[in-house]
Amino acid sequence: MKVCEKVQRKGTTSYNEVADELVAEFSAADNHILPSESAYDQKNIRRRVYDALNVLMAMNIISKEKKEIKWIGLPTNSAQECQNLEVERQRRLERIKQKQSQLQELILQQIAFKNLVQRNRQAEQQASRPPPPNSVIHLPFILVNTSKKTVIDCSISNDKFEYLFNFDNTFEIHDDIEVLKRMGMACGLESGSCSAEDLKVVRSLVPKALEPYVTEMAQGSIGGVFVTSSVSTSNGTRLSARKKDIQSMVSARTGLNWLGRPLRHFLV
Protein backbone atom coordinates (compact mmCIF):
# COMPACT_ATOMS: atom_id res chain seq x y z
CA MET A 1 0.00 0.00 0.00
CA LYS A 2 2.83 2.39 0.81
CA VAL A 3 4.41 1.69 -2.60
CA CYS A 4 1.15 2.57 -4.35
CA GLU A 5 0.73 5.76 -2.31
CA LYS A 6 4.27 6.94 -3.04
CA VAL A 7 4.00 6.40 -6.79
CA GLN A 8 0.59 8.13 -6.84
CA ARG A 9 1.93 11.11 -4.91
CA LYS A 10 5.04 11.51 -7.09
CA GLY A 11 3.39 10.85 -10.46
CA THR A 12 6.72 9.93 -12.04
CA THR A 13 9.43 8.12 -10.11
CA SER A 14 11.79 5.11 -10.21
CA TYR A 15 12.27 1.84 -8.37
CA ASN A 16 15.39 3.09 -6.58
CA GLU A 17 13.68 6.30 -5.42
CA VAL A 18 10.70 4.45 -3.94
CA ALA A 19 12.84 1.73 -2.39
CA ASP A 20 15.33 4.21 -0.88
CA GLU A 21 12.55 6.25 0.73
CA LEU A 22 10.84 3.21 2.23
CA VAL A 23 14.14 1.81 3.53
CA ALA A 24 14.88 5.16 5.17
CA GLU A 25 11.44 5.32 6.76
CA PHE A 26 11.61 1.79 8.18
CA SER A 27 15.22 2.25 9.33
CA ALA A 28 14.31 5.41 11.21
CA ALA A 29 11.43 3.61 12.90
CA ASP A 30 13.63 0.62 13.91
CA ASN A 31 16.88 2.33 14.92
CA HIS A 32 17.47 -0.20 17.71
CA ILE A 33 18.09 -3.08 15.26
CA LEU A 34 21.63 -4.44 14.89
CA PRO A 35 23.57 -3.56 11.68
CA SER A 36 23.50 -7.17 10.44
CA GLU A 37 19.76 -7.38 10.90
CA SER A 38 19.31 -3.94 9.29
CA ALA A 39 21.09 -5.04 6.10
CA TYR A 40 18.81 -8.07 5.87
CA ASP A 41 15.70 -5.88 6.38
CA GLN A 42 16.81 -3.46 3.67
CA LYS A 43 17.14 -6.29 1.14
CA ASN A 44 13.78 -7.62 2.21
CA ILE A 45 12.14 -4.20 1.82
CA ARG A 46 13.67 -3.66 -1.64
CA ARG A 47 12.49 -7.09 -2.78
CA ARG A 48 8.96 -6.36 -1.56
CA VAL A 49 8.98 -2.96 -3.34
CA TYR A 50 10.03 -4.72 -6.54
CA ASP A 51 7.23 -7.27 -6.17
CA ALA A 52 4.68 -4.57 -5.40
CA LEU A 53 5.65 -2.56 -8.48
CA ASN A 54 5.24 -5.66 -10.67
CA VAL A 55 1.74 -6.22 -9.24
CA LEU A 56 0.80 -2.58 -9.92
CA MET A 57 2.06 -2.86 -13.51
CA ALA A 58 0.07 -6.08 -14.03
CA MET A 59 -3.07 -4.25 -12.85
CA ASN A 60 -2.31 -1.35 -15.23
CA ILE A 61 -2.15 1.06 -12.31
CA ILE A 62 1.40 2.14 -13.23
CA SER A 63 3.53 1.96 -16.37
CA LYS A 64 7.27 1.42 -16.64
CA GLU A 65 9.58 2.50 -19.43
CA LYS A 66 13.22 1.62 -18.79
CA LYS A 67 13.79 2.94 -15.23
CA GLU A 68 10.96 5.48 -15.24
CA ILE A 69 7.72 4.56 -13.48
CA LYS A 70 4.55 6.60 -14.17
CA TRP A 71 1.25 6.64 -12.34
CA ILE A 72 -1.78 5.73 -14.50
CA GLY A 73 -4.57 5.51 -11.94
CA LEU A 74 -6.58 3.13 -9.83
CA PRO A 75 -9.16 0.99 -11.66
CA THR A 76 -12.72 2.38 -11.51
CA ASN A 77 -16.18 1.00 -11.98
CA SER A 78 -17.38 2.36 -15.34
CA ALA A 79 -21.04 2.36 -14.32
CA GLN A 80 -20.29 4.19 -11.08
CA GLU A 81 -18.09 6.69 -12.88
CA CYS A 82 -20.84 7.34 -15.44
CA GLN A 83 -23.35 7.88 -12.64
CA ASN A 84 -21.00 10.31 -10.87
CA LEU A 85 -20.50 12.26 -14.08
CA GLU A 86 -24.27 12.47 -14.62
CA VAL A 87 -24.76 13.78 -11.07
CA GLU A 88 -22.05 16.38 -11.67
CA ARG A 89 -23.65 17.33 -15.00
CA GLN A 90 -27.04 17.87 -13.36
CA ARG A 91 -25.44 19.91 -10.57
CA ARG A 92 -23.73 22.19 -13.08
CA LEU A 93 -26.89 22.56 -15.17
CA GLU A 94 -28.80 23.59 -12.06
CA ARG A 95 -26.07 26.09 -11.20
CA ILE A 96 -26.24 27.53 -14.73
CA LYS A 97 -30.02 27.83 -14.41
CA GLN A 98 -29.67 29.71 -11.11
CA LYS A 99 -27.03 32.04 -12.54
CA GLN A 100 -29.20 32.65 -15.60
CA SER A 101 -32.16 33.54 -13.38
CA GLN A 102 -29.99 35.89 -11.30
CA LEU A 103 -28.67 37.60 -14.45
CA GLN A 104 -32.19 38.12 -15.78
CA GLU A 105 -33.26 39.69 -12.49
CA LEU A 106 -30.23 42.00 -12.48
CA ILE A 107 -31.04 43.09 -16.03
CA LEU A 108 -34.64 43.85 -15.05
CA GLN A 109 -33.41 45.86 -12.06
CA GLN A 110 -30.98 47.81 -14.24
CA ILE A 111 -33.74 48.70 -16.70
CA ALA A 112 -36.26 49.59 -13.98
CA PHE A 113 -33.84 51.87 -12.12
CA LYS A 114 -32.74 53.71 -15.26
CA ASN A 115 -36.34 54.19 -16.39
CA LEU A 116 -37.18 55.54 -12.93
CA VAL A 117 -34.29 58.02 -13.10
CA GLN A 118 -35.42 59.24 -16.53
CA ARG A 119 -39.05 59.51 -15.37
CA ASN A 120 -38.11 61.58 -12.32
CA ARG A 121 -35.87 63.90 -14.34
CA GLN A 122 -38.65 64.53 -16.83
CA ALA A 123 -41.10 65.22 -13.98
CA GLU A 124 -38.68 67.71 -12.41
CA GLN A 125 -38.10 69.47 -15.74
CA GLN A 126 -41.83 69.79 -16.39
CA ALA A 127 -42.49 71.12 -12.89
CA SER A 128 -39.31 73.27 -12.92
CA ARG A 129 -38.70 72.23 -9.32
CA PRO A 130 -37.84 69.14 -7.30
CA PRO A 131 -40.75 67.22 -5.75
CA PRO A 132 -41.89 68.16 -2.22
CA PRO A 133 -40.05 66.18 0.49
CA ASN A 134 -43.23 64.53 1.75
CA SER A 135 -44.12 63.17 -1.72
CA VAL A 136 -41.18 60.83 -2.29
CA ILE A 137 -40.26 57.30 -1.20
CA HIS A 138 -36.52 56.72 -1.02
CA LEU A 139 -34.92 53.50 -2.23
CA PRO A 140 -34.54 50.82 -1.05
CA PHE A 141 -37.88 49.96 0.59
CA ILE A 142 -40.31 47.11 1.16
CA LEU A 143 -44.08 47.30 0.93
CA VAL A 144 -46.44 45.22 3.05
CA ASN A 145 -49.93 44.69 1.66
CA THR A 146 -52.93 43.24 3.51
CA SER A 147 -56.70 43.61 3.90
CA LYS A 148 -58.19 46.73 5.50
CA LYS A 149 -59.78 44.48 8.10
CA THR A 150 -56.48 42.96 9.20
CA VAL A 151 -55.41 43.76 12.73
CA ILE A 152 -51.72 44.68 12.80
CA ASP A 153 -49.66 44.96 15.95
CA CYS A 154 -46.48 46.93 15.29
CA SER A 155 -43.55 47.19 17.69
CA ILE A 156 -40.50 49.39 17.08
CA SER A 157 -37.21 49.22 18.94
CA ASN A 158 -35.93 52.29 20.79
CA ASP A 159 -33.28 52.95 18.14
CA LYS A 160 -35.98 52.61 15.42
CA PHE A 161 -33.87 50.07 13.56
CA GLU A 162 -35.95 46.97 14.28
CA TYR A 163 -39.63 46.56 13.43
CA LEU A 164 -41.91 43.71 14.48
CA PHE A 165 -45.34 43.21 12.88
CA ASN A 166 -47.99 40.73 13.98
CA PHE A 167 -50.81 40.06 11.49
CA ASP A 168 -54.05 38.19 12.14
CA ASN A 169 -54.65 37.74 8.39
CA THR A 170 -52.82 36.98 5.16
CA PHE A 171 -50.37 39.61 3.95
CA GLU A 172 -47.93 40.10 1.07
CA ILE A 173 -44.45 41.58 0.98
CA HIS A 174 -43.14 43.41 -2.11
CA ASP A 175 -39.73 44.95 -2.53
CA ASP A 176 -38.95 48.08 -4.54
CA ILE A 177 -38.17 46.13 -7.73
CA GLU A 178 -41.54 44.40 -7.71
CA VAL A 179 -43.27 47.78 -7.34
CA LEU A 180 -41.25 49.22 -10.23
CA LYS A 181 -42.16 46.24 -12.40
CA ARG A 182 -45.87 46.77 -11.69
CA MET A 183 -45.42 50.43 -12.63
CA GLY A 184 -44.15 49.29 -16.04
CA MET A 185 -40.55 50.38 -15.44
CA ALA A 186 -39.25 47.06 -16.83
CA CYS A 187 -41.22 47.64 -20.08
CA GLY A 188 -42.96 44.28 -19.82
CA LEU A 189 -39.69 42.38 -20.12
CA GLU A 190 -40.36 40.56 -16.84
CA SER A 191 -43.52 38.94 -18.25
CA GLY A 192 -42.32 38.40 -21.82
CA SER A 193 -44.73 41.06 -23.15
CA CYS A 194 -42.13 43.58 -24.31
CA SER A 195 -43.11 45.30 -27.58
CA ALA A 196 -40.65 45.93 -30.41
CA GLU A 197 -40.59 49.64 -29.55
CA ASP A 198 -39.95 48.96 -25.86
CA LEU A 199 -37.26 46.43 -26.78
CA LYS A 200 -35.27 49.18 -28.49
CA VAL A 201 -35.53 51.25 -25.32
CA VAL A 202 -34.46 48.49 -22.93
CA ARG A 203 -31.54 47.50 -25.16
CA SER A 204 -30.21 51.03 -24.82
CA LEU A 205 -30.36 50.81 -21.02
CA VAL A 206 -28.00 47.85 -20.57
CA PRO A 207 -24.31 47.34 -21.41
CA LYS A 208 -23.77 46.59 -25.08
CA ALA A 209 -22.55 43.06 -24.35
CA LEU A 210 -25.97 42.24 -22.81
CA GLU A 211 -28.12 43.58 -25.67
CA PRO A 212 -28.40 40.17 -27.42
CA TYR A 213 -29.32 38.58 -24.09
CA VAL A 214 -32.10 41.14 -23.57
CA THR A 215 -33.46 40.30 -27.03
CA GLU A 216 -33.53 36.61 -26.09
CA MET A 217 -35.36 37.47 -22.87
CA ALA A 218 -38.00 39.38 -24.85
CA GLN A 219 -38.39 36.45 -27.26
CA GLY A 220 -38.57 33.94 -24.42
CA SER A 221 -35.82 31.83 -26.00
CA ILE A 222 -33.76 31.35 -22.81
CA GLY A 223 -36.28 29.51 -20.72
CA GLY A 224 -38.39 32.44 -19.53
CA VAL A 225 -37.21 32.17 -15.95
CA PHE A 226 -38.34 35.41 -14.30
CA VAL A 227 -37.97 36.03 -10.60
CA THR A 228 -40.80 37.64 -8.71
CA SER A 229 -40.11 39.52 -5.52
CA SER A 230 -43.56 39.05 -3.98
CA VAL A 231 -44.02 36.82 -0.96
CA SER A 232 -47.42 35.61 0.27
CA THR A 233 -47.71 34.37 3.84
CA SER A 234 -50.31 32.47 5.78
CA ASN A 235 -52.67 33.78 8.42
CA GLY A 236 -51.35 35.00 11.75
CA THR A 237 -47.76 35.31 10.59
CA ARG A 238 -45.11 37.53 12.17
CA LEU A 239 -42.82 39.80 10.16
CA SER A 240 -39.61 40.99 11.76
CA ALA A 241 -36.90 43.01 10.01
CA ARG A 242 -34.00 45.27 10.79
CA LYS A 243 -33.61 48.39 8.65
CA LYS A 244 -29.89 47.86 7.99
CA ASP A 245 -30.53 44.22 7.02
CA ILE A 246 -33.14 45.26 4.46
CA GLN A 247 -30.85 47.94 3.03
CA SER A 248 -27.86 45.63 2.73
CA MET A 249 -30.03 42.89 1.21
CA VAL A 250 -31.52 45.19 -1.42
CA SER A 251 -28.20 46.88 -2.15
CA ALA A 252 -26.50 43.53 -2.73
CA ARG A 253 -29.37 42.42 -4.95
CA THR A 254 -29.62 45.50 -7.14
CA GLY A 255 -26.13 45.46 -8.63
CA LEU A 256 -25.37 49.14 -7.96
CA ASN A 257 -22.09 49.00 -9.87
CA TRP A 258 -24.13 48.94 -13.08
CA LEU A 259 -25.57 52.36 -12.33
CA GLY A 260 -22.16 53.99 -11.85
CA ARG A 261 -23.48 56.23 -9.04
CA PRO A 262 -24.95 55.88 -5.55
CA LEU A 263 -28.61 54.93 -5.50
CA ARG A 264 -30.05 58.38 -4.63
CA HIS A 265 -33.05 58.54 -6.91
CA PHE A 266 -36.48 58.06 -5.53
CA LEU A 267 -39.97 56.91 -6.37
CA VAL A 268 -42.47 59.75 -6.72
Solvent accessible surface area in square Angstrom, and as a share of the most:
residue,aa,sasa,rsa
1,M,176,0.79
2,K,103,0.44
3,V,12,0.07
4,C,16,0.10
5,E,79,0.35
6,K,12,0.05
7,V,0,0.00
8,Q,91,0.40
9,R,162,0.59
10,K,69,0.29
11,G,28,0.27
12,T,67,0.39
13,T,9,0.05
14,S,31,0.20
15,Y,58,0.22
16,N,81,0.42
17,E,71,0.32
18,V,0,0.00
19,A,0,0.00
20,D,67,0.35
21,E,54,0.24
22,L,5,0.03
23,V,13,0.07
24,A,61,0.47
25,E,79,0.35
26,F,85,0.35
27,S,45,0.29
28,A,74,0.58
29,A,75,0.58
30,D,57,0.30
31,N,128,0.66
32,H,148,0.66
33,I,48,0.25
34,L,114,0.57
35,P,111,0.70
36,S,84,0.54
37,E,89,0.40
38,S,32,0.20
39,A,52,0.40
40,Y,144,0.55
41,D,49,0.25
42,Q,67,0.30
43,K,139,0.59
44,N,36,0.18
45,I,27,0.14
46,R,74,0.27
47,R,131,0.48
48,R,161,0.59
49,V,3,0.02
50,Y,112,0.43
51,D,73,0.38
52,A,31,0.24
53,L,6,0.03
54,N,59,0.30
55,V,84,0.48
56,L,17,0.09
57,M,59,0.26
58,A,90,0.70
59,M,103,0.46
60,N,100,0.51
61,I,5,0.03
62,I,3,0.02
63,S,45,0.29
64,K,91,0.38
65,E,127,0.57
66,K,185,0.78
67,K,160,0.68
68,E,74,0.33
69,I,1,0.00
70,K,97,0.41
71,W,54,0.19
72,I,91,0.46
73,G,21,0.20
74,L,96,0.48
75,P,92,0.58
76,T,101,0.59
77,N,96,0.49
78,S,89,0.57
79,A,76,0.59
80,Q,91,0.40
81,E,83,0.37
82,C,87,0.52
83,Q,110,0.49
84,N,78,0.40
85,L,116,0.58
86,E,78,0.35
87,V,94,0.54
88,E,56,0.25
89,R,127,0.46
90,Q,91,0.41
91,R,130,0.47
92,R,142,0.52
93,L,82,0.41
94,E,87,0.39
95,R,134,0.49
96,I,107,0.54
97,K,107,0.45
98,Q,95,0.42
99,K,101,0.43
100,Q,50,0.22
101,S,15,0.09
102,Q,99,0.44
103,L,52,0.26
104,Q,1,0.00
105,E,14,0.06
106,L,51,0.25
107,I,0,0.00
108,L,0,0.00
109,Q,0,0.00
110,Q,6,0.03
111,I,0,0.00
112,A,0,0.00
113,F,2,0.01
114,K,61,0.26
115,N,19,0.10
116,L,1,0.01
117,V,12,0.07
118,Q,78,0.35
119,R,85,0.31
120,N,4,0.02
121,R,115,0.42
122,Q,106,0.47
123,A,47,0.36
124,E,62,0.28
125,Q,139,0.62
126,Q,156,0.69
127,A,53,0.41
128,S,101,0.65
129,R,131,0.48
130,P,94,0.59
131,P,27,0.17
132,P,58,0.37
133,P,125,0.79
134,N,141,0.72
135,S,50,0.32
136,V,27,0.16
137,I,91,0.46
138,H,116,0.52
139,L,16,0.08
140,P,34,0.21
141,F,27,0.11
142,I,53,0.27
143,L,74,0.37
144,V,51,0.30
145,N,71,0.37
146,T,39,0.22
147,S,54,0.35
148,K,209,0.89
149,K,181,0.77
150,T,15,0.09
151,V,101,0.58
152,I,82,0.41
153,D,81,0.42
154,C,63,0.38
155,S,55,0.35
156,I,93,0.47
157,S,40,0.26
158,N,161,0.82
159,D,83,0.43
160,K,135,0.57
161,F,87,0.36
162,E,63,0.28
163,Y,60,0.23
164,L,50,0.25
165,F,53,0.22
166,N,49,0.25
167,F,9,0.04
168,D,85,0.44
169,N,52,0.27
170,T,61,0.36
171,F,3,0.01
172,E,56,0.25
173,I,32,0.16
174,H,8,0.03
175,D,14,0.07
176,D,0,0.00
177,I,0,0.00
178,E,15,0.07
179,V,26,0.15
180,L,0,0.00
181,K,14,0.06
182,R,161,0.59
183,M,78,0.35
184,G,42,0.41
185,M,17,0.08
186,A,0,0.00
187,C,24,0.14
188,G,16,0.16
189,L,0,0.00
190,E,39,0.18
191,S,77,0.50
192,G,39,0.37
193,S,81,0.52
194,C,20,0.12
195,S,56,0.36
196,A,80,0.62
197,E,134,0.60
198,D,50,0.26
199,L,34,0.17
200,K,153,0.65
201,V,62,0.35
202,V,0,0.00
203,R,74,0.27
204,S,83,0.53
205,L,11,0.05
206,V,12,0.07
207,P,63,0.40
208,K,161,0.68
209,A,93,0.72
210,L,33,0.16
211,E,27,0.12
212,P,81,0.51
213,Y,42,0.16
214,V,0,0.00
215,T,30,0.17
216,E,67,0.30
217,M,2,0.01
218,A,17,0.14
219,Q,129,0.57
220,G,42,0.40
221,S,74,0.48
222,I,26,0.13
223,G,64,0.61
224,G,35,0.34
225,V,42,0.24
226,F,58,0.24
227,V,60,0.35
228,T,93,0.54
229,S,24,0.15
230,S,33,0.21
231,V,78,0.45
232,S,81,0.52
233,T,30,0.18
234,S,80,0.52
235,N,102,0.52
236,G,54,0.52
237,T,41,0.24
238,R,153,0.56
239,L,24,0.12
240,S,64,0.41
241,A,24,0.19
242,R,79,0.29
243,K,76,0.32
244,K,111,0.47
245,D,70,0.36
246,I,30,0.15
247,Q,82,0.37
248,S,69,0.44
249,M,108,0.48
250,V,1,0.00
251,S,44,0.29
252,A,88,0.68
253,R,59,0.22
254,T,5,0.03
255,G,16,0.15
256,L,53,0.27
257,N,123,0.63
258,W,68,0.24
259,L,17,0.08
260,G,71,0.69
261,R,94,0.34
262,P,86,0.54
263,L,34,0.17
264,R,150,0.55
265,H,38,0.17
266,F,39,0.16
267,L,14,0.07
268,V,72,0.41
